[in-house]
Amino acid sequence: MLAAMLESRDAKKTTQVATNKLCRDEPYSFRRAAGRILLVLAHLCGSVYGVAQTGKFSVEKQSAIDKEVSVFMAAGKVPGLSVAVVEDGAFVWSEGFGMADLENSVHATSHTLYRIGSISKSITATAAMQLWEQGKLNLDAPVQTYCPLFPQKNWPITTRELLGHVGGIRYYHVPETPYSKSESDPEVGNTRHFDNGIDAGLTFFAADPLVAKPGTHFTYSTQGYTLVGCAIEGASGEKYAGFVLEHVLRPAGMLETQPDDRFAIIPMRTHFYSKDASGAVINAEFLDASYKLPGGGWLSSAPDLARFEVAILGDRLVKPTTRDLMWTPQIPSDGLGRMVYGLGWEAGTAGGVAHVGHGGSQQGASAMMLIAPERKAGVVVLTNSDAAGASALAPRLLRIVLGLASEHHEVAAVDPALFDRYIGDYAMSSFTMKIVREGNSLFVLTNGKKIEMFPESRRDFFLKTADAQITFIADGEGPAKEFVLHEGGFDLLAARVP
């Protein structure tokens, strides 16, 4: 973050007035004001409002991260990437790697702005929980109390259910990836720009039936977060983007973070890339994310998301009890598979250390934010390619920050007869995975692929073709009732199908 301060007190005051106006106006005010004040904000956010980088991150850990990033970028042909680190509750280090713009040879820096995709959900959830703390938003009231534009359904839907993806709101009509195929879908490949993205976003799904009775089934839904954004507007009396800027971004010092407005001139915004079938780097498919800002439409930098982590850990945005509530997994009543997901936050482990955070992926972007609360540490990884797989890199970097040994798996000698306890079908949200035994080997069948699983204990298995592990859970010596898939830094539960 730029550390220089404006010497003129009048300049500071003028910028403060302009920033306040941003908070009150429609979301497109970000665009109108960008040319006038964005560079001034860049100076101010590192000194007036921001949490500055301390520079106390060890050289040894920096070197280890540099090595991991270099290997990751080379293997995946990642054009550009930025990393930030939080240690002991402070933002200590950030760096950019590779290129933000291949065609014009512009290097990625700490302050390069990337699409953060679904990390937007954690920001939106924090805003909603602030309103809950203030008594302005009842998490368990019908969402139409605050968003009358959304029609009544067969059952009432609450903001709590929407935040935990158990509100029955659908996801996209088609598989989101690869984007070269899903781009024809009017939602995934949206090309229209909306100045009022909340109202416009609702029109995509408001008339659709619920996929399940709210509270009963986990269905990950970016659309549900558009409805949360509408509830935030109704409860606060402010536009969603303005409320988030005033009550989340500014208090956290995140003044580089802003909506991904394709018409705005946004300094430091990266170009967006993908890979074709041959593996060659190409420009990403087109996206106008104005219709899904609450669930996947923000731009941010690695330092800004590190500041978000610091603010959450330091109780500057919500109370500790509220933060703990956001990080408590929601459990649907049907008991079927689900992500280990609270209210806008995912959960997992790294080397036995619990962490929370969120990932994000959309056209031209792959991102991951992780926090280890007990260690007051965290990492941010932002990339400018939807083929990058930031979820593979971030857990490795977190292990470095925490001083944990690199993850290593060895095949253990296990009686193959034990495998019979694990064979069967397991449901995970909207899809099913099959575990089968062939001779003395165990395989998982998913998406038309058969992948061998290797035992490292009686109940723990790992894959050699992917950074993923499976832990079976059983009552006594009977058949497994579910398994936990550890992948991309987070945990997912799959329940046995009777």
VOSEZA-118553 format. One line per 3 residues: their letters; for each residue x, y, z of C-alpha. Coordinates in nm, 3 decimals, decimal comma, m for minus. Example, Ala and Ser with C-alpha at 12.3 -4.5 7.8 and 13.67 -1.06 7.14 Angstrom:
2
as = 1,230:m0,450:0,780 ~ 1,367:m0,106:0,714 $
This chain:
498
mla = 0,000:0,000:0,000 ~ 0,123:0,347:m0,081 ~ 0,243:0,505:0,242 $
aml = 0,270:0,867:0,133 ~ 0,025:1,110:0,293 ~ m0,116:1,424:0,143 $
esr = 0,035:1,719:0,324 ~ m0,263:1,946:0,269 ~ m0,535:1,914:0,534 $
dak = m0,782:2,064:0,286 ~ m0,705:1,786:0,040 ~ m0,782:1,528:0,307 $
ktt = m1,108:1,697:0,392 ~ m1,212:1,716:0,026 ~ m1,140:1,347:m0,021 $
qva = m1,335:1,258:0,294 ~ m1,640:1,443:0,161 ~ m1,612:1,271:m0,175 $
tnk = m1,577:0,931:m0,007 ~ m1,883:0,994:0,210 ~ m2,080:1,079:m0,104 $
lcr = m1,975:0,748:m0,254 ~ m2,137:0,569:0,038 ~ m2,473:0,739:m0,007 $
dep = m2,510:0,731:m0,385 ~ m2,607:0,451:m0,621 ~ m2,343:0,183:m0,692 $
ysf = m2,251:0,349:m1,023 ~ m2,116:0,643:m0,824 ~ m1,801:0,436:m0,784 $
rra = m1,752:0,485:m1,157 ~ m1,831:0,855:m1,165 ~ m1,600:0,930:m0,877 $
agr = m1,315:0,703:m0,980 ~ m1,135:0,948:m1,203 ~ m1,154:1,226:m0,943 $
ill = m1,054:1,058:m0,620 ~ m0,925:0,705:m0,673 ~ m0,559:0,796:m0,673 $
vla = m0,609:1,012:m0,365 ~ m0,777:0,720:m0,190 ~ m0,482:0,500:m0,278 $
hlc = m0,256:0,737:m0,085 ~ m0,493:0,772:0,206 ~ m0,586:0,411:0,265 $
gsv = m0,236:0,318:0,371 ~ m0,210:0,602:0,621 ~ m0,537:0,758:0,726 $
ygv = m0,769:0,456:0,738 ~ m0,554:0,159:0,643 ~ m0,371:m0,109:0,835 $
aqt = m0,017:m0,069:0,707 ~ 0,215:m0,355:0,621 ~ 0,451:m0,398:0,917 $
gkf = 0,744:m0,552:0,731 ~ 0,806:m0,797:1,021 ~ 0,761:m1,112:0,813 $
sve = 1,067:m1,335:0,825 ~ 1,299:m1,357:0,525 ~ 1,294:m1,736:0,551 $
kqs = 0,916:m1,753:0,519 ~ 0,921:m1,501:0,232 ~ 1,172:m1,718:0,050 $
aid = 0,962:m2,031:0,107 ~ 0,652:m1,855:m0,028 ~ 0,846:m1,726:m0,329 $
kev = 0,949:m2,083:m0,410 ~ 0,597:m2,223:m0,374 ~ 0,454:m1,945:m0,590 $
svf = 0,718:m1,995:m0,861 ~ 0,649:m2,367:m0,883 ~ 0,273:m2,310:m0,883 $
maa = 0,281:m2,044:m1,155 ~ 0,512:m2,241:m1,380 ~ 0,311:m2,562:m1,349 $
gkv = m0,021:m2,390:m1,414 ~ 0,094:m2,124:m1,663 ~ m0,051:m1,858:m1,433 $
pgl = 0,000:m1,510:m1,584 ~ m0,021:m1,304:m1,266 ~ m0,068:m1,351:m0,894 $
sva = m0,054:m1,150:m0,572 ~ m0,012:m1,277:m0,217 ~ m0,061:m1,117:0,124 $
vve = 0,018:m1,251:0,472 ~ m0,128:m1,183:0,817 ~ 0,076:m1,289:1,120 $
dga = 0,007:m1,226:1,490 ~ m0,306:m1,034:1,392 ~ m0,118:m0,787:1,169 $
fvw = m0,073:m0,745:0,795 ~ 0,299:m0,814:0,755 ~ 0,381:m0,875:0,390 $
seg = 0,252:m0,869:0,033 ~ 0,402:m0,923:m0,311 ~ 0,299:m0,943:m0,675 $
fgm = 0,429:m1,203:m0,920 ~ 0,413:m1,233:m1,297 ~ 0,209:m1,012:m1,525 $
adl = m0,117:m0,822:m1,483 ~ m0,129:m0,749:m1,858 ~ 0,055:m0,982:m2,094 $
ens = m0,011:m0,779:m2,408 ~ 0,135:m0,457:m2,265 ~ 0,398:m0,614:m2,035 $
vha = 0,251:m0,473:m1,713 ~ 0,378:m0,650:m1,404 ~ 0,150:m0,765:m1,124 $
tsh = 0,213:m0,585:m0,794 ~ 0,078:m0,599:m0,442 ~ m0,187:m0,348:m0,544 $
tly = m0,309:m0,517:m0,861 ~ m0,689:m0,547:m0,844 ~ m0,839:m0,889:m0,916 $
rig = m1,186:m1,031:m0,930 ~ m1,242:m1,205:m0,597 ~ m1,554:m1,401:m0,697 $
sis = m1,728:m1,564:m0,403 ~ m1,498:m1,409:m0,143 ~ m1,755:m1,131:m0,191 $
ksi = m1,990:m1,348:0,017 ~ m1,777:m1,308:0,331 ~ m1,786:m0,930:0,288 $
tat = m2,164:m0,934:0,238 ~ m2,218:m1,164:0,536 ~ m2,016:m0,928:0,757 $
aam = m2,234:m0,635:0,649 ~ m2,552:m0,834:0,722 ~ m2,428:m0,937:1,066 $
qlw = m2,353:m0,575:1,154 ~ m2,718:m0,493:1,089 ~ m2,818:m0,793:1,302 $
eqg = m2,602:m0,664:1,588 ~ m2,774:m0,326:1,558 ~ m3,120:m0,485:1,577 $
kln = m3,205:m0,368:1,225 ~ m3,203:m0,710:1,059 ~ m3,377:m1,010:1,211 $
lda = m3,194:m1,312:1,071 ~ m3,496:m1,534:1,130 ~ m3,770:m1,310:0,987 $
pvq = m3,902:m1,378:0,635 ~ m3,664:m1,211:0,392 ~ m3,956:m1,026:0,232 $
tyc = m3,969:m0,817:0,552 ~ m3,667:m0,635:0,410 ~ m3,692:m0,725:0,041 $
plf = m4,058:m0,698:m0,062 ~ m3,952:m0,719:m0,427 ~ m3,890:m1,092:m0,382 $
pqk = m4,214:m1,292:m0,419 ~ m4,358:m1,521:m0,154 ~ m4,272:m1,890:m0,196 $
nwp = m4,422:m2,214:m0,065 ~ m4,227:m2,170:0,257 ~ m4,076:m1,868:0,432 $
itt = m3,707:m1,797:0,369 ~ m3,485:m1,622:0,622 ~ m3,161:m1,427:0,587 $
rel = m2,987:m1,678:0,815 ~ m3,079:m1,959:0,576 ~ m2,962:m1,759:0,275 $
lgh = m2,627:m1,680:0,438 ~ m2,573:m2,052:0,506 ~ m2,689:m2,171:0,159 $
vgg = m2,987:m2,361:0,301 ~ m3,250:m2,115:0,176 ~ m3,362:m2,328:m0,119 $
iry = m3,248:m2,074:m0,380 ~ m3,105:m2,234:m0,692 ~ m2,755:m2,200:m0,835 $
yhv = m2,682:m2,161:m1,206 ~ m2,884:m2,364:m1,455 ~ m2,569:m2,512:m1,611 $
pet = m2,232:m2,624:m1,472 ~ m2,029:m2,308:m1,422 ~ m1,707:m2,446:m1,565 $
pys = m1,559:m2,468:m1,818 ~ m1,658:m2,112:m1,902 ~ m1,607:m2,176:m2,273 $
kse = m1,919:m2,394:m2,254 ~ m2,122:m2,211:m1,989 ~ m2,070:m1,868:m2,147 $
sdp = m2,389:m1,914:m2,351 ~ m2,595:m1,926:m2,031 ~ m2,750:m1,579:m1,974 $
evg = m2,641:m1,576:m1,609 ~ m2,294:m1,731:m1,614 ~ m2,200:m1,535:m1,925 $
ntr = m2,399:m1,219:m1,854 ~ m2,302:m0,931:m2,085 ~ m2,555:m0,672:m1,971 $
hfd = m2,458:m0,397:m1,729 ~ m2,699:m0,292:m1,454 ~ m2,669:0,026:m1,254 $
ngi = m2,913:m0,124:m1,002 ~ m2,761:m0,469:m0,981 ~ m2,967:m0,585:m0,683 $
dag = m3,307:m0,537:m0,847 ~ m3,178:m0,663:m1,182 ~ m3,008:m0,961:m1,023 $
ltf = m3,332:m1,070:m0,857 ~ m3,506:m1,089:m1,194 ~ m3,283:m1,379:m1,296 $
faa = m3,426:m1,616:m1,034 ~ m3,713:m1,455:m0,838 ~ m3,983:m1,641:m1,031 $
dpl = m3,813:m1,981:m1,005 ~ m3,938:m2,245:m0,760 ~ m3,726:m2,332:m0,458 $
vak = m3,505:m2,639:m0,499 ~ m3,586:m2,754:m0,144 ~ m3,773:m2,644:0,166 $
pgt = m3,554:m2,382:0,341 ~ m3,343:m2,527:0,618 ~ m3,358:m2,883:0,488 $
hft = m3,091:m2,905:0,216 ~ m2,757:m2,739:0,136 ~ m2,748:m2,579:m0,210 $
yst = m2,463:m2,339:m0,273 ~ m2,616:m2,027:m0,428 ~ m2,463:m1,701:m0,544 $
qgy = m2,818:m1,596:m0,631 ~ m2,916:m1,629:m0,265 ~ m2,659:m1,364:m0,180 $
tlv = m2,823:m1,120:m0,420 ~ m3,131:m1,165:m0,202 ~ m2,915:m1,100:0,108 $
gca = m2,798:m0,779:m0,062 ~ m3,159:m0,677:m0,108 ~ m3,226:m0,746:0,262 $
ieg = m2,927:m0,529:0,355 ~ m3,074:m0,243:0,152 ~ m3,415:m0,280:0,315 $
asg = m3,277:m0,307:0,669 ~ m3,027:m0,022:0,635 ~ m3,216:0,218:0,411 $
eky = m2,900:0,248:0,199 ~ m2,784:0,104:m0,130 ~ m2,593:m0,220:m0,086 $
agf = m2,260:m0,102:m0,229 ~ m2,271:0,222:m0,035 ~ m2,348:0,045:0,292 $
vle = m2,062:m0,201:0,242 ~ m1,819:0,081:0,161 ~ m1,917:0,284:0,467 $
hvl = m1,948:0,004:0,723 ~ m1,706:m0,269:0,609 ~ m1,449:m0,143:0,361 $
rpa = m1,360:0,193:0,511 ~ m1,340:0,073:0,875 ~ m1,113:m0,210:0,761 $
gml = m0,898:0,024:0,547 ~ m1,001:m0,156:0,227 ~ m1,016:0,146:0,000 $
etq = m0,881:m0,033:m0,306 ~ m1,182:m0,267:m0,302 ~ m1,469:m0,173:m0,534 $
pdd = m1,734:m0,319:m0,766 ~ m1,607:m0,478:m1,086 ~ m1,756:m0,213:m1,315 $
rfa = m1,652:m0,278:m1,675 ~ m1,726:0,080:m1,781 ~ m1,519:0,245:m1,509 $
iip = m1,155:0,341:m1,550 ~ m1,003:0,150:m1,260 ~ m0,629:0,192:m1,210 $
mrt = m0,441:m0,130:m1,125 ~ m0,718:m0,361:m1,250 ~ m0,566:m0,670:m1,407 $
hfy = m0,658:m0,819:m1,741 ~ m0,837:m1,154:m1,717 ~ m0,708:m1,484:m1,858 $
skd = m0,791:m1,850:m1,905 ~ m0,647:m2,152:m2,087 ~ m0,773:m2,329:m2,398 $
asg = m0,800:m2,704:m2,448 ~ m0,432:m2,726:m2,540 ~ m0,328:m2,548:m2,222 $
avi = m0,230:m2,225:m2,393 ~ m0,303:m1,898:m2,209 ~ m0,587:m1,701:m2,370 $
nae = m0,808:m1,407:m2,276 ~ m1,094:m1,508:m2,047 ~ m1,456:m1,526:m2,153 $
fld = m1,653:m1,205:m2,104 ~ m1,838:m1,124:m1,781 ~ m2,035:m0,831:m1,649 $
asy = m2,078:m0,913:m1,280 ~ m2,299:m0,614:m1,195 ~ m2,598:m0,847:m1,143 $
klp = m2,428:m1,045:m0,862 ~ m2,222:m0,795:m0,665 ~ m2,308:m0,935:m0,315 $
ggg = m2,214:m1,292:m0,407 ~ m1,942:m1,246:m0,668 ~ m1,892:m0,898:m0,806 $
wls = m1,617:m0,720:m0,612 ~ m1,262:m0,635:m0,712 ~ m0,992:m0,626:m0,447 $
sap = m0,619:m0,640:m0,385 ~ m0,424:m0,886:m0,172 ~ m0,337:m0,618:0,089 $
dla = m0,701:m0,511:0,114 ~ m0,819:m0,865:0,186 ~ m0,538:m0,901:0,439 $
rfe = m0,675:m0,587:0,605 ~ m1,018:m0,753:0,605 ~ m0,867:m1,052:0,787 $
vai = m0,697:m0,820:1,039 ~ m1,021:m0,629:1,101 ~ m1,218:m0,952:1,155 $
lgd = m0,955:m1,093:1,391 ~ m0,934:m0,760:1,576 ~ m1,311:m0,735:1,634 $
rlv = m1,326:m0,406:1,441 ~ m1,616:m0,508:1,217 ~ m1,830:m0,735:1,434 $
kpt = m1,825:m0,854:1,795 ~ m1,636:m1,176:1,880 ~ m1,964:m1,359:1,948 $
trd = m2,098:m1,251:1,609 ~ m1,777:m1,358:1,439 ~ m1,802:m1,699:1,607 $
lmw = m2,161:m1,731:1,487 ~ m2,050:m1,659:1,129 ~ m1,788:m1,931:1,163 $
tpq = m2,026:m2,195:1,309 ~ m2,131:m2,451:1,045 ~ m2,498:m2,457:0,951 $
ips = m2,646:m2,806:0,936 ~ m2,940:m2,882:0,704 ~ m3,205:m3,108:0,848 $
dgl = m3,185:m3,369:0,569 ~ m2,836:m3,472:0,684 ~ m2,710:m3,498:0,329 $
grm = m2,367:m3,389:0,216 ~ m2,267:m3,027:0,234 ~ m1,979:m2,788:0,255 $
vyg = m1,866:m2,715:0,612 ~ m2,012:m2,366:0,590 ~ m2,123:m2,108:0,843 $
lgw = m2,273:m1,771:0,753 ~ m2,066:m1,654:0,458 ~ m1,754:m1,845:0,564 $
eag = m1,615:m2,191:0,486 ~ m1,415:m2,403:0,731 ~ m1,133:m2,654:0,711 $
tag = m0,799:m2,758:0,861 ~ m0,431:m2,731:0,770 ~ m0,193:m2,959:0,955 $
gva = m0,445:m2,998:1,235 ~ m0,494:m2,621:1,266 ~ m0,853:m2,505:1,210 $
hvg = m0,908:m2,228:0,960 ~ m1,191:m2,035:0,797 ~ m1,219:m1,827:0,482 $
hgg = m1,359:m1,842:0,133 ~ m1,260:m1,917:m0,221 ~ m1,368:m1,752:m0,542 $
sqq = m1,361:m1,843:m0,909 ~ m1,508:m1,674:m1,214 ~ m1,406:m1,570:m1,562 $
gas = m1,043:m1,460:m1,542 ~ m0,997:m1,517:m1,171 ~ m0,921:m1,772:m0,902 $
amm = m0,887:m1,650:m0,544 ~ m0,858:m1,778:m0,188 ~ m0,861:m1,618:0,156 $
lia = m0,772:m1,823:0,466 ~ m0,759:m1,732:0,836 ~ m0,631:m1,951:1,122 $
per = m0,816:m1,779:1,410 ~ m0,632:m1,942:1,700 ~ m0,299:m1,842:1,551 $
kag = m0,422:m1,498:1,436 ~ m0,268:m1,569:1,097 ~ m0,391:m1,572:0,741 $
vvv = m0,305:m1,567:0,374 ~ m0,460:m1,423:0,060 ~ m0,396:m1,553:m0,292 $
ltn = m0,541:m1,368:m0,592 ~ m0,480:m1,470:m0,954 ~ m0,587:m1,341:m1,295 $
sda = m0,669:m1,679:m1,450 ~ m0,976:m1,895:m1,400 ~ m0,754:m2,197:m1,470 $
aga = m0,509:m2,117:m1,189 ~ m0,658:m2,303:m0,891 ~ m0,572:m2,067:m0,604 $
sal = m0,731:m2,316:m0,364 ~ m0,433:m2,547:m0,420 ~ m0,173:m2,282:m0,335 $
apr = m0,330:m2,099:m0,041 ~ m0,324:m2,394:0,207 ~ 0,044:m2,451:0,130 $
llr = 0,124:m2,087:0,197 ~ m0,075:m2,095:0,521 ~ 0,132:m2,392:0,636 $
ivl = 0,448:m2,187:0,573 ~ 0,310:m1,893:0,771 ~ 0,213:m2,125:1,058 $
gla = 0,552:m2,296:1,054 ~ 0,401:m2,636:0,975 ~ 0,581:m2,907:0,782 $
seh = 0,483:m2,964:0,421 ~ 0,198:m3,210:0,384 ~ 0,323:m3,560:0,306 $
hev = 0,122:m3,879:0,258 ~ 0,249:m4,237:0,271 ~ 0,063:m4,555:0,184 $
aav = m0,009:m4,764:0,493 ~ m0,061:m5,140:0,511 ~ m0,435:m5,188:0,562 $
dpa = m0,639:m5,509:0,536 ~ m0,834:m5,473:0,207 ~ m1,132:m5,645:0,369 $
lfd = m1,184:m5,319:0,556 ~ m1,264:m5,147:0,226 ~ m1,604:m5,320:0,210 $
ryi = m1,721:m5,088:0,490 ~ m1,671:m4,791:0,262 ~ m1,815:m4,895:m0,075 $
gdy = m2,142:m4,731:m0,179 ~ m2,294:m4,405:m0,301 ~ m2,242:m4,080:m0,112 $
ams = m2,441:m3,761:m0,171 ~ m2,269:m3,423:m0,155 ~ m2,517:m3,139:m0,203 $
sft = m2,636:m3,174:m0,564 ~ m2,418:m3,461:m0,687 ~ m2,325:m3,817:m0,593 $
mki = m1,986:m3,986:m0,562 ~ m1,946:m4,364:m0,572 ~ m1,683:m4,559:m0,378 $
vre = m1,602:m4,899:m0,534 ~ m1,358:m5,180:m0,460 ~ m1,166:m5,363:m0,729 $
gns = m0,952:m5,640:m0,584 ~ m0,733:m5,489:m0,315 ~ m0,785:m5,130:m0,427 $
lfv = m1,045:m4,865:m0,352 ~ m1,163:m4,609:m0,608 ~ m1,385:m4,301:m0,616 $
ltn = m1,603:m4,250:m0,922 ~ m1,695:m3,887:m0,995 ~ m1,768:m3,687:m1,309 $
gkk = m1,706:m3,993:m1,524 ~ m1,358:m4,050:m1,380 ~ m1,227:m4,339:m1,172 $
iem = m0,956:m4,231:m0,927 ~ m0,767:m4,468:m0,698 ~ m0,762:m4,390:m0,326 $
fpe = m0,458:m4,488:m0,119 ~ m0,486:m4,567:0,255 ~ m0,270:m4,388:0,508 $
srr = m0,470:m4,529:0,800 ~ m0,777:m4,745:0,853 ~ m1,010:m4,454:0,772 $
dff = m0,792:m4,193:0,600 ~ m0,718:m4,206:0,227 ~ m0,545:m3,976:m0,020 $
lkt = m0,539:m3,925:m0,395 ~ m0,215:m3,909:m0,590 ~ m0,367:m3,729:m0,887 $
ada = m0,511:m3,439:m0,685 ~ m0,442:m3,257:m0,360 ~ m0,736:m3,422:m0,185 $
qit = m0,793:m3,657:0,107 ~ m1,094:m3,853:0,226 ~ m1,175:m3,950:0,586 $
fia = m1,452:m4,205:0,642 ~ m1,677:m4,175:0,949 ~ m1,850:m4,483:1,089 $
dge = m2,027:m4,600:1,403 ~ m1,812:m4,873:1,551 ~ m1,715:m5,140:1,299 $
gpa = m2,021:m5,095:1,077 ~ m2,043:m4,937:0,732 ~ m1,931:m4,577:0,697 $
kef = m2,220:m4,331:0,729 ~ m2,037:m4,042:0,561 ~ m1,698:m3,917:0,459 $
vlh = m1,515:m3,585:0,478 ~ m1,346:m3,464:0,162 ~ m1,049:m3,239:0,242 $
egg = m0,975:m3,038:m0,073 ~ m0,870:m2,685:m0,156 ~ m0,822:m2,596:0,209 $
fdl = m1,183:m2,667:0,305 ~ m1,393:m2,964:0,413 ~ m1,700:m3,108:0,245 $
laa = m1,927:m3,375:0,393 ~ m2,077:m3,653:0,182 ~ m2,350:m3,871:0,338 $
rvp = m2,411:m4,234:0,244 ~ m2,716:m4,279:0,025 ~ m2,937:m4,558:0,168 $
